[in-house]
């Protein structure tokens, strides 16, 4: 397993976590087996927005011996009816009862990440003020350690960004490149959000990396061509600010399939095929896919571009990170190797000159 550090807290979080929306219906034995395998593989981040309340008790049994090793994001607004089925609410009293019941079933007295759940409209954000204040109160009591938000709307995330330690956001190629058709916000708006999260030290936990499974089949993919799980996971992990990807897991077999990413080679994870699907506004923009590698001069072209974009977006640390690279834009020899290989038709050799001038070294 690989880990990424959450800037605000210093916590090391596994790049692959577990989404809980589908696992609850698998049955207790399957859930426990899946969770134990996840822990053994080094997974330490778990989303508790369950589609079925039956998920929580098995978690409680597994966590009883390893609670300190797990990070749980618990959603303030996810509630469950008498049959254990998921629902959404902004009613604070219902939220309090639901969170209390979840903690009881999880056999824990604290929440690593208290999430304001599924706020997609400004009107809902205003109504959620009492919930936000309640989470802050629990944070002051050290019941909630960090604050998060789940949303599908870039401008809502930006409205809340100064409060957050973690943002749960849907990231996949269809949502980023099919403007308004499958998700909210243009490619530019969404990328701006990712960069601002990194600039402000807000980690992103990724939901819907496979677009609800649509991207995995040519029949349902908006691109009319199937992408693999590994292409989707790497795509999400390459976005600025992303700390962990949370695929929806239905059971042990799904978990094993996803964990195969850790051993996958470059060809299996390469998503440069997206260039044939991307809209015109994405043309000529580096998406950090590293398809231009290897550079004859040894430059990490994708990373140089990322630090450049982040610095322009206001990330004060990006310049320092850039200046500490072993090879910088000034080391470009202008051979054109990257220009010929870039699937998004970025003139990278000219870009290196631009970046060299920007950083002044």
C-alpha angles and dihedrals in degrees: 000000000000123000137207126205119240103225099217096050107020091232117153107229126190113249088228118052134167128265112209104200096104105022097079094076094053095087129252097275093051093045093052092047090049093049094047090051090048092053091048089053092052099257108151106162121081132180114215100196090118126187088213129033090222086083095073104063094054088048088053091054094050095042093052090085100034110027094132090059095056132078113205125194107204119192122227100209101037108110134173131218128223089280092052095250121147124258137168127232144164092200104120096207091053089047092052092051092047095049091046091052092048092052090050093052092043090051093227135118098206141053121218094202121017106201127203095224128237103329107173103154133052090234089059091047090057091049090050093063093103091050091050091051090049092053090049089051091052089048090055087053090049091240089115113040101188137011126237140173132210116206142142093211121089097204092052090053091049091049090057101033098108091058096049137093093177136021123200107209136163110248127176136122095263093053093045098045106031098073112216094340101091103007144012120274137024124273089259094050093048094047089048088056093050092051094047091051090055092044091054096041095248112146121220122220107197123228125186096020089163095042092249088310094302094114092057094068129057088216094060104025114107086223091057087231127090121242121202126243089247094054090051094047093049091046090056094044090052093059114100115260096020114137103167141006118221112200116190106254122203095183148315096310092054090049093052091049092052095045088056085078089077091065098036119121130230095268093052094052100036108119098179088119084082088080089075090056103037120111122247093262089064092055113112095015123117112237093183093244091142092219087136091066142144096057112204089222093049099248120153091223097181093051093046089053091047094053090047093051092044093049091052089049090057104266102150093195096052094080092052091048090050094048090052093056113114091225120035135186089269088067092063111122094198094237093146095227091128093045091058094047102044108110091199091054096241112166091227098176089059089043090056090056089050092049092046090055093045095054093037096226 
